[in-house]
Amino acid sequence: MKKIVFIFALLLNLYAGLLFAQVPQQFNYQGAARNANGTPIVNRAIALRISILEGSATGTSVYTETRGVTTNLLGLYNVQIGSSGALTTTGSFSSINWASGLKYIKVEVDPNNGSNYSLAGTAQLLSVPYALYAGGGVGSPGPSAFQIAVNNGYTGTEAQWLASLQGPQGPIGPQGPAGGPVGPQGPAGSSAYQTAVANGFVGTEAQWLASLQGATGPQGPAGSSAYQAAVANGFVGTEAQWLASLQGPQGIQGPQGPTGATGSSAYQAAVANGFAGTEAQWLASLQGATGPQGPAGSSAYQAAVANGFVGTEAQWLASLQGPTGATGPQGPAGSSAYQTAVTNGFVGTEAQWLASLQGPTGATGPQGPAGSSAYQTAVTNGFVGTEAQWLASLQGPTGATGSSAYQTAVTNGFVGTEAQWLASLQGPTGATGSSAYQTAVTNGFVGTEAQWLASLQGPTGATGSSAYQTAVTNGFVGTEAQWLASLQGATGPQGPAGSSAYQTAVSNGFVGTEAQWLASLQGATGPQGPTGATGSSAYQVAVSNGFVATEAQWLASLQGATGPQGPTGATGSSAYQVAVSNGFVGTEAQWLASLQGAAGPQGLQGPTGATGSSAYQTAVANGFVGTEAQWLASLQGATGPQGPAGATGSSAYQTAVANGFVGTEAQWLASLQGATGPQGPAGPQVLTNTLTATNGNLVSTVNGVANSPAVAVLVSANNGLTATNGNVTLGGTLTSATTVDQAGFNLSLTGAGNLGIGTANPNNKLEISEGTIGNSGLRFTNLTSASPVNSTAGATLGVNANGDVIILSSANSTAAKNYIYMPSVAIDITTAGTFNINLYNEYYQQFNNPLVISPGAPPAIPTVPAATDFYYYITFYDTTIFSNLSIDVNGVLTYTVNSAAPTESTFMNIVLVPKN
């Protein structure tokens, strides 16, 4: 029976920058069919039966389909599982519950395109089809905040729990004066950021604000902040509390002013005043020359030494820490401005209340013509890279930088981030009042601050129309992707391409990869700083102040009285559900773990508690039956699927065939033998002559007649022979080129002992020492890299650390795969046109800079050294998106993007085949 091998292929996913309005009920699958010898089944119609299994590799099928496909030149085939075109189906693909349990894919193949299927393999589905769950399925609801509180030990009804979240009522502030009548609401206008996005800016609002910043001027003297000045003048509280105190009462709404005329952009004004050039050239002309480096000022530590301090900078930093003051009495908890607003009738979250402080937006001015952004102009003029890389390339050379106080602290031994260093300069903190969250915890709330904030969320208001929906309402006809594309202005001319920082470093002499250059920027780690003092826990402070009971009783004593039952609010999403909606990926336990902050300083050693049950004892108490070893074994998860087999190298004969040899392996072996040397001269004619040498006496017998008496002769030998006492033995120095003609007879060396070539002390049966490191001294004249491959069975040979020939791998255990799938590369198809990408550079960069490696693995994957050492193939691409594809000998792919709208087959398979 033929054996069919299937391969899960890595797809070249193309980033479209757009989302499907509806997730298609199908997913792509690629496999390869091979016979029992590992030879691809090429250009042939075969039959497939594909099943989705529930729970395990032997689980129940929830969907099965059969299809007929045709393999390509490499034996590969592509199908869209769940799409139309299946010959038969069992079950409904759209009814698969992707959110429930594990899913496995089972593939069966009939190479004769019939119904006699053989199992090709079964593997677990990991992430690709689960976009179907994200796009269509609705998971079961997660626990509410109240349920989480009950799970964490809260006892009481949900109404009692909600009432326990209410902190003590603060005093009511004086009533402010009544405002005047509210003016009419003006139409909503675009913000400056929205206008920038409409004109081509790509990035967040924070990135846009950062892009407005000009070059940094020289460092001025450090002045006090407004908050520091307020503290110096008697304000007591945090900076956030001071900022909140600056909020005055809401003024009356002024009348709507007339809409001003649209002004010229700065570039247009420059052109009107005589500037000649593109907008990119004008932007470049705004960069002033870098000013001279100012003298380096003394650090605070240097000033302290100049004024008499004796010690290291670390000791000086430690001396800044004053003694901790006594804890003051707990002040009454006051209402925040937000709480006051809620008390006075505001309904909504604190973020919604802050947003409500903003006055109405003025009328929108008329839409000006859409111009190209500076970045788009640069791309049109040849710049290659992201907008962030382009912004970075505008930076002129930086002058010499003096050490900051933080860098000086690190040089003198400080270990930590700059934020940690700044925090270490702060004097002792005075007594802090309880936050609203701490008050809630004191009153019995169980959960994180994020969960408490989420529990305060009121009902969600009605959802407003998106910009796209508004456009459709106002007459736009087309998909959201087409609407987004219609917002883009014409592309400006291409700006000149600037060198990246890494390219500049290479130009200035740096030798190494970009990853090695980035690593070279890292400074050495400073020594470990001293350990801070250990503080008492709140429970220990309570015990010190007279509390007598366990910590659990102390925590219970913090619970305030239960208030009256409040009305039941609408059920909102739990904090975990909100986190998942905002992009968090993981279980609720993983989300809870991600909320934990950095570990605080080590507390004092508490008394030794009672010995708890081990995990095994807990398991037994909960019903496990068996030994501890059996329990440990039960924790072992299922074994993952077998990884793909490594590629088997070609034999010398296969290499010879690949390089042009034509013939069988026996003919190739025969071709390795050199030509026979010329015939030597004939010896003198002797009819019958027998010579016998004994102890130096030579007896000659000619034609049966022996000479008498025996003649004493001096026997000599050379050319690899030695004469001793008239006896000739093997051994000595060759004095001329020597050939032994076997004439059809075998030449054998039997018995114990080793044969050395190039060495007088061989340690193996045959040991060759060529004398040059890296050269084996062994050559097969008729077995070269050009010899044809005669068999896929056999083994690959290599050498170990001693030079011994060993078997590296067996073709019987590893399928031969002399090709490499191109690693995943994102290609932007949002813009139609002709583009190119260097496939070899992408392959080389990813293989030389892996993001994650297993323990003990080399830091880089072995690579083919040059682009011309590969053959490049495209085995599949989406013809609705791409056309005019070509690859040159250096691996540069040129392609045309026909349309910016992705389809269900928007991907490309690229295979790299080493030439040798």
ABEGO torsion letter per residue (X at the ends): XBBBBBBBBBBBBBBAGBBBABBBBBBBBBBBBBBAAGBBBBGBBBBBBBBBBBGBAABBBABBBBBBBBBBAAGBBBBBBGBBGBABBBEBAAABBAABEBBBBBBBBBAAGBABBBBAEBBBBAAAAAAAAAAABBBBBBBBAAAAAAAAGBBEBAAAAAAAABBBBBBBBBBBBBBBBBBBBBBBBBBAAAAAAAAGBBEBAAAAAAAABBBBBBBBBBBBBAAAAAAAAGBBEBAAAAAAAABBBBBBBBBBBBBBBBBBBAAAAAAAAGBBEBAAAAAAAABBBBBBBBBBBBBAAAAAAAAGBBEBAAAAAAAABBBBBBBBBBBBBBBBAAAAAAAAGBBEBAAAAAAAABBBBBBBBBBBBBBBBAAAAAAAAGBBEBAAAAAAAABBBBBBBBBBAAAAAAAAGBBEBAAAAAAAABBBBBBBBBBAAAAAAAAGBBEBAAAAAAAABBBBBBBBBBAAAAAAAAGBBEBAAAAAAAABBBBBBBBBBBBBAAAAAAAAGBBEBAAAAAAAABBBBBBBBBBBBBBBBAAAAAAAAGBBEBAAAAAAAABBBBBBBBBBBBBBBBAAAAAAAAGBBEBAAAAAAAABBBBBBBBBBBBBBBBBBBAAAAAAAAGBBEBAAAAAAAABBBBBBBBBBBBBBBBAAAAAAAAGBBEBAAAAAAAABBBBBBBBBBBBBBABBBBBBBGGBBBBBBGGBBBOBBBBBBBBBBGGBBBBGGBBBBEEBBABBBBBBAGGBBBBBBEBEBBBBGBABBABABBBBAGBBGBAGBBBAABBAABBBABABEBBBBBBAAGBBBBABBAAABBBBBBBBBBBBBBBAABBEBBBBBAAAAAAAAAABBABBBBGBBABBBBBABAAABBBBBABBBAAABBGBBBBAAGBBBBBBABABBBAABBBBBBBBBAX
